[in-house]
Amino acid sequence: APVVAAKTPGAVAKSVGSTPGAVAKVVPGTTGKAPAGGPPADGGLSLATVGELLAAIDSAPANTKIRSVVRLADALGSSLQIEQINHFLRALQKKIVERARS
């Protein structure tokens, strides 16, 4: 599934996965290309996987987007270690501050 990168807020990819008309939001700070097969060298999630998750949430009906995000938060909160959650929250806070300033 393609992951599109751009520095312009609000830019979108044309499609993601096999769902016709699905639209993914840009994953900022990427090279603009999906990784060539498999997870990245560090063993983490590939940008394509992250892009597919964001596209699935974005393509949900408007009245279920918040529930989808809350469901994701519930899953992360119940399965990740506290240290991992803390790193996630720090990274998220940093991104929110960056978005607010731009």
C-alpha positions, -999 to +999 in steps of 0.1 A: +000+000+000+015+034-009+024+059+017+027+095+005+048+120+022+046+158+019+055+188+040+021+203+031-006+198+057-037+182+043-021+165+013-035+131+006-026+099-012-049+088-040-056+053-026-044+028-001-047-009-002-074-027-022-103-006-010-116+015-040-116+052-031-098+048+002-078+079+010-048+080+033-035+111+051+002+119+046+028+105+069+049+135+075+087+132+076+088+101+053+107+097+021+075+096+000+080+059-008+067+028+009+095+006+022+105-022-001+088-052+016+087-060+052+094-040+083+122-014+085+157-024+096+149-015+132+122-042+134+094-017+140+062-010+121+067-002+085+054+032+072+030+012+050+015-004+080+011+029+098-004+044+066-029+016+063-040+021+099-044+058+094-063+053+061-087+028+078-095+054+105-098+082+080-121+062+057-145+053+085-178+072+086-175+106+104-196+094+133-172+065+140-138+081+136-136+091+173-147+056+184-120+041+161-093+063+177-106+054+212-106+017+203-070+021+192-061+039+224-078+012+245-058-015+226-025+003+230-032+011+267-041-025+276-013-042+256+018-020+257+042-017+286+039+016+306+073+027+294+062+022+258+030+042+264+050+070+280+074+072+249+043+072+226+026+100+246+058+121+246+062+117+208+025+125+203+027+156+225+058+168+205+038+164+172+008+182+186+030+212+197+046+212+163+012+212+145-001+240+168+029+262+160+026+258+122 
